[in-house]
């Protein structure tokens, strides 16, 4: 949980470093929180507000959009720090422009060991 809180606190830190463990724990916690938030709001909206399933899905989509929009800068900062810790520069983001293979290459760079 400390990693997830650090994820939100260091949203403007592009100069530091993030270890592989901290990165993976923060991403896993971020995904779990997003899933729990969306699911609980959809079910809660259906029962508490007496919404139809389609309306509850729309509520959960709106909340998902807001959570994702709020997370863009912290995700980018943490990814940037992780690449730096792994010994790669900001040009590594260019891998994302290559369909399919680029995403796997980028993910492999994020999961490499930290450099001394």
Legacy VTK file of the C-alpha trace (Angstrom):
# vtk DataFile Version 3.0
C-alpha trace
ASCII
DATASET POLYDATA
POINTS 116 float
0.000 0.000 0.000
2.964 2.276 0.641
3.917 1.971 -3.028
0.434 2.993 -4.157
0.445 6.062 -1.904
3.930 6.913 -3.159
2.534 6.615 -6.699
0.120 9.490 -5.971
2.560 11.593 -3.926
5.380 11.594 -6.458
3.264 12.466 -9.483
5.593 15.323 -10.503
8.894 13.564 -9.783
10.510 12.770 -13.123
14.078 12.829 -11.801
14.044 10.032 -9.227
14.078 6.293 -9.669
11.522 3.534 -9.144
12.536 -0.072 -8.597
10.883 -2.920 -10.438
9.166 -4.172 -7.281
7.736 -0.758 -6.404
6.554 -0.304 -9.999
4.814 -3.677 -10.195
3.176 -3.367 -6.762
1.929 0.148 -7.543
0.520 -0.902 -10.935
-1.164 -3.995 -9.474
-2.690 -1.939 -6.658
-3.799 0.751 -9.103
-5.558 -1.875 -11.249
-7.174 -3.515 -8.213
-8.452 -0.179 -6.912
-9.805 0.711 -10.361
-11.579 -2.630 -10.682
-13.046 -2.491 -7.186
-14.163 1.105 -7.662
-15.877 0.418 -10.968
-17.535 -2.791 -9.818
-18.742 -1.405 -6.496
-20.128 1.733 -8.117
-21.945 -0.236 -10.801
-23.533 -2.610 -8.297
-24.176 0.168 -5.778
-25.814 2.355 -8.408
-28.088 -0.490 -9.441
-29.328 -1.181 -5.939
-29.118 2.179 -4.155
-30.270 4.405 -7.006
-32.550 1.821 -8.641
-30.811 2.173 -11.988
-31.053 -0.260 -14.852
-27.912 -2.277 -15.622
-27.271 -0.108 -18.688
-27.457 3.087 -16.619
-25.194 1.563 -13.963
-22.642 0.739 -16.656
-22.720 4.367 -17.782
-22.080 5.519 -14.198
-19.145 3.130 -13.880
-17.765 4.283 -17.243
-17.853 7.891 -16.105
-16.058 7.062 -12.860
-13.560 4.923 -14.755
-12.837 7.833 -17.078
-12.319 10.217 -14.163
-10.020 7.785 -12.321
-8.040 7.160 -15.494
-7.747 10.858 -16.280
-6.537 11.593 -12.748
-3.979 8.771 -13.047
-2.356 9.798 -16.331
0.335 12.078 -14.896
1.290 9.787 -11.967
1.466 6.777 -14.336
3.628 8.670 -16.781
5.955 9.950 -14.034
6.347 6.510 -12.469
6.987 4.891 -15.863
9.569 7.546 -16.662
11.313 6.912 -13.320
11.199 3.139 -13.901
12.827 3.482 -17.317
15.532 5.656 -15.792
16.134 3.090 -13.026
16.413 0.329 -15.623
19.036 2.339 -17.501
16.899 3.533 -20.423
16.197 7.059 -21.550
13.000 8.852 -22.531
13.422 7.685 -26.135
12.172 4.293 -24.949
8.633 5.685 -25.175
9.049 5.562 -28.967
8.648 1.778 -28.755
4.963 2.404 -28.108
4.574 3.720 -31.665
5.305 0.278 -33.125
2.139 -1.848 -33.182
2.115 -4.984 -30.984
5.865 -5.700 -30.946
6.617 -2.227 -29.613
4.335 -2.674 -26.626
6.035 -5.943 -25.708
9.486 -4.368 -26.094
8.413 -1.444 -23.901
7.021 -3.806 -21.263
10.251 -5.819 -21.340
12.220 -2.635 -20.658
9.977 -1.824 -17.705
10.547 -5.290 -16.236
14.329 -5.388 -16.545
16.568 -5.245 -13.488
17.677 -1.921 -12.087
21.084 -0.603 -13.092
23.586 0.461 -10.475
LINES 1 117
116 0 1 2 3 4 5 6 7 8 9 10 11 12 13 14 15 16 17 18 19 20 21 22 23 24 25 26 27 28 29 30 31 32 33 34 35 36 37 38 39 40 41 42 43 44 45 46 47 48 49 50 51 52 53 54 55 56 57 58 59 60 61 62 63 64 65 66 67 68 69 70 71 72 73 74 75 76 77 78 79 80 81 82 83 84 85 86 87 88 89 90 91 92 93 94 95 96 97 98 99 100 101 102 103 104 105 106 107 108 109 110 111 112 113 114 115
